[in-house]
Structures are given as C-alpha cells and as structure tokens.
C-alpha cells in the first residue's frame, strides 16, 4: 500500500467545514481537501452560517478565513466557539490569513487556533498540519480520555506514561500535566512541572504564567504579581497574563487595577467577550461611563449576529438606570425584547430593570406592575446579583419593606460574599435608602456570622455532632452560603486532624470544596483547605 493511500484512508474519515466570505476561496480550499481524500466538506459564507452548521454537526477540521466581515473576524468566531463549548475537544481549527503578522495575534490570544496557514494555501501544507495534529491527538489520547471523564489523577499518571514512550511531545505533555496538577490543587507538583518546562526552553510563556498561577494558589499574591509583571514587560500582548493580573488585583481588593488589566487585554484583541469583562469590572467600581461604553461595544461587536447575547443589552439598560437615564434604559429594553424575547431568563431581568426605570420616571404604577412580574418570574431567590437587582426594583417602585426583605434574605444566604454585600450596600445608597444599611445589611451579616460562631463554640467544647447539626440546619435554608460551607469544611478537617481519617467526612469535605470552587473561584481559603485535606489523606494512608 502506498504512502498516499495510507494518508488518504486516514483523512477520508474526517468531516470538514470551510468558512470564507469569498466563494472562489471556499471552492479552492474544498478542492484541495478533496484531493487529500476529505470528501465530506461543508461550506459557510458567514459566521452565522458557520454557527448553524457547527451547532448541528461534529466537524473534525474547521478551515476559517481570518477576515470574514465587519462584525466578526475569524479570531472572534473561534473565541465564541471555544468559550461556549461548541467545538468537540478533537476538532482542529485552522485559521487562514493573508499576512504572517497574524502569528502575533494568535500567540497573544486566549483561544488559539490549532494552526494558522498563510495564503496561498497548498494541499501539501494542509495535509502536513492535519497529519501532525492527528499524530498528537493519538499520542495524547490516553491523557485526554481521562480528562474527558474528569479523572484528573488518572490523567496525571497517563502524562508520565506517555512521556516515557513519546518524549518528542514533552512540551505538550508538560503543559497538560501542569494545568491538571494546578486544577487538582497540587500546587508544588505543578511548580516542578513548569520549572522542568522552562529548563527545556526558558521562553515558554505558558510555563512562566503557570508559575505565577502556582504563586497565586499558594496565597503569594505579591510574588504572583511580580512574575506576571515580568511576563508583560517582555510581551505586553499576552492576554492570559493581563487576565491573571486582573484576578490577582481583585483578590487583593484592588478593583480599579483589575479594571485596568482587563482594559489592557481588550486593547490587544477587542471582542464582545472582553467588552463584557471590562463592562462588569467598570460597573463594580462605579465607573458607569466606562461600563456604558463597554456594553455598547459588546452590542456593536455582535449586532445582527447569532453571537449576540441578551445580557449585553440588559447590562447596558441597568447602567442607564443607575446613571438616571430611565428613558434610554427603556429604549434599550424595547429593542432587546424584539431580538431576545425567547431567550432563557430574559423576561425576568427585563421586568426587573423596567421596574427600576419606571420608578426613576415616577411612574409607580408601571414600576409596581413590572416588579410583580419580575418577582413571579424569579422563582427561588438566589444569593446573586439578580437578587440585588430585584431588590432595587422593589425600592425604586416604592415597595421599601419588600426591597429590604429581599436584600436581607440574599445576604443571609451568603453573608461572606464580599462582592454581594458591596452590591447590596450600593443598592440602598443608589435608591436613597443609605440610612437602612445598618438595620438591613449589617444585621443580616451578623445573623450568618452568629451561626458560624455558635458552631465553632460547640466544636471547641467537643460537641462535634451538635456543631455540625447547627451548620447543616443553616445550610438547608441557604445551601450556597459560602461562609457556612467554609465553616463546615473546616469543622470536618479539624475533627480529622484530631481523631484520624474518616472516609465519610473526606467525601463531605470534597463536596463542600467543589461547591466553594464554583461559588468563589481562585479563593486562597479554599485552596488551603484542599491542601490540608490532601495532607490529611497522605498521613492517614501512611498510617494505615
């Protein structure tokens, strides 16, 4: 059997899509893929056409032109597909570009193509890239298969096995291993992997960034910040470094610096997703002008496209309300309703913001009607920003007692969530009820803290079951209260450090920590508990 026949039989199984706004280019690439033996080739002239096809079929190869149309370029389409989880892990995304300068964009981007091809394309170059990626997929498959099953420790073991048999792929394997160790909370081992990678090549930016993430996870925020600063001094275009700088700044309570870092990453690759991040950060620090600009940019980036998200218009309308521009807010809501009416959760947020806008206009009848609708649609109240917006709707509509009740309930449900508490205080100030902060917010925080204090007191007295019962009862009422989850995890760890390993308690602590990871990502307290749990397990296993 000839080499060409082997190649064709390997590629014949693949399904491809070509995305280009020029028909002649699509036909040309389709022809070249056909010569390689890839017969199943779909074509899309616009990002929307591509999204419809990708939403209905699994593609192995995606060949996309960088310059698609005024709204969306290939990089933004790739970012949308990856961030929304619309591509299978094995899909190969090739970016086609006329200029070699795209390389700097690709290396800076958070979501990178598997390869970029500079025009004019040849079948041979496409085949080389596909073959190399298929080889890589095949070799890394034992690792990626474990990751797909969420078996991180198995994936780490497979990394070591594959490294023995295929040392040629050491850089890719170390990158996977480092990320998986970090996600597993095994910070010191991750650090060793990143140092091993940098010993091979000291210019591997992902490994330098990995070291910064290890420092962040170990609570060494100043060291992490310095490492990221060094990376950005050498390459100010590296988006992931700006993003990590924003996370570190936020963890240190420097919200203005976090906003500055997110602005820097938007300037490298402007996109709807980055506009949203800037808008959210600007809104948190009270920079309403910048939030208004950012959410408007997000809408402009996706206007008339399937990538448009209702949250952009809703966030913009909320900003207009807070800027005391209720007529503009209602205009934005009306336009958004024509486009996004059927989107999940849209009607609730629409009614919540409309109630605030009508209240600002002094039309209390319309405000109360909109609030009633929002409350009915909201269902179970969660401790999040939507609860704060609903409370603001009640306060703007003149329903002060209702607004106070919603805020108090949200805070009791998560009294250690500093972002939520800050938003609740601001909601009272913005609606002219600053005098109520003590009686509503501070009292609700005290109530949550009191339960934790009582549980700790019972634990100190050696009454573990009573202590746990206290927390469990409170968690029944507020299952996502981070303060209670932290206290419950700590309680079980303390018990095991004194009495020894208990498998049931280990499972409970893991459940609490998984919930906390979701509710408060990148928390040093959670990372410390995860480390303590691992050490307890190691000690327990060593003694058994």
Secondary structure as UniProt FT lines:
FT   HELIX           3..11
FT   TURN            12..13
FT   STRAND          15..19
FT   HELIX           23..35
FT   TURN            36..37
FT   STRAND          40..44
FT   HELIX           47..56
FT   STRAND          61..65
FT   HELIX           74..83
FT   TURN            84..85
FT   TURN            89..90
FT   STRAND          92..97
FT   TURN            100..101
FT   HELIX           102..108
FT   STRAND          115..118
FT   HELIX           123..148
FT   TURN            149..150
FT   HELIX           152..165
FT   HELIX           167..169
FT   HELIX           170..183
FT   TURN            184..185
FT   HELIX           187..200
FT   TURN            202..203
FT   HELIX           205..217
FT   TURN            218..219
FT   HELIX           221..234
FT   TURN            236..237
FT   HELIX           239..251
FT   TURN            252..253
FT   HELIX           255..268
FT   HELIX           272..284
FT   TURN            285..286
FT   HELIX           288..302
FT   TURN            303..304
FT   TURN            306..307
FT   HELIX           310..322
FT   TURN            323..324
FT   HELIX           326..340
FT   TURN            341..342
FT   TURN            344..345
FT   HELIX           346..361
FT   HELIX           364..378
FT   HELIX           385..396
FT   TURN            397..398
FT   HELIX           400..413
FT   TURN            415..416
FT   HELIX           418..430
FT   TURN            431..432
FT   HELIX           434..436
FT   HELIX           438..442
FT   HELIX           443..460
FT   TURN            461..462
FT   HELIX           464..477
FT   TURN            479..480
FT   HELIX           482..499
FT   HELIX           503..519
FT   TURN            521..522
FT   HELIX           524..543
//
